[in-house]
Amino acid sequence: MHSAMGLMYLIVGAMVIKYQWFIVGLEPLISWLLGITVFLYGLFRSYRAYIIYREE
């Protein structure tokens, strides 16, 4: 479940950057900042999932 959520955040972050849209239209700078933030959070979630699965 953790890895699926990490993957979802990675996809959402990439889509925000590509389409410059997140519930409402975004300006390019805002879409890049939000997209990068969400993408980095997805990387963090994926890393935590890897650590949890490795310990089991």
C-alpha positions as CSV (number, residue, x, y, z in Angstrom):
1,M,0.0,0.0,0.0
2,H,2.8,2.4,0.8
3,S,4.5,1.9,-2.5
4,A,1.2,2.4,-4.4
5,M,0.7,5.8,-2.7
6,G,4.3,6.8,-3.4
7,L,3.7,5.9,-7.1
8,M,0.5,7.9,-7.1
9,Y,2.2,11.0,-5.8
10,L,5.0,10.6,-8.4
11,I,2.4,10.5,-11.2
12,V,0.3,13.4,-9.8
13,G,3.5,15.5,-9.5
14,A,4.5,14.8,-13.0
15,M,1.0,15.5,-14.3
16,V,0.8,18.9,-12.4
17,I,4.0,19.9,-14.2
18,K,3.0,18.7,-17.6
19,Y,-0.6,20.0,-17.7
20,Q,-0.2,23.0,-15.4
21,W,-3.5,22.0,-13.7
22,F,-4.4,20.9,-10.2
23,I,-8.1,21.3,-9.5
24,V,-7.8,24.8,-11.1
25,G,-5.4,26.1,-13.8
26,L,-2.0,27.1,-12.6
27,E,0.6,29.6,-13.7
28,P,3.8,27.9,-15.0
29,L,5.9,28.8,-11.9
30,I,3.3,27.6,-9.5
31,S,2.7,24.4,-11.4
32,W,6.5,23.7,-11.3
33,L,6.8,24.4,-7.6
34,L,3.7,22.3,-6.7
35,G,4.6,19.5,-9.1
36,I,8.2,19.3,-7.8
37,T,7.0,19.3,-4.2
38,V,4.4,16.5,-4.8
39,F,7.0,14.5,-6.8
40,L,9.6,14.8,-4.1
41,Y,7.0,13.7,-1.5
42,G,6.3,10.7,-3.7
43,L,10.0,9.9,-3.7
44,F,10.0,10.1,0.1
45,R,6.9,7.8,0.4
46,S,8.5,5.3,-2.0
47,Y,11.8,5.4,0.0
48,R,9.9,4.8,3.2
49,A,8.0,1.9,1.7
50,Y,11.3,0.4,0.6
51,I,12.7,0.7,4.1
52,I,9.6,-0.9,5.6
53,Y,9.6,-3.8,3.2
54,R,13.3,-4.3,3.6
55,E,12.9,-4.7,7.4
56,E,10.2,-7.3,7.1
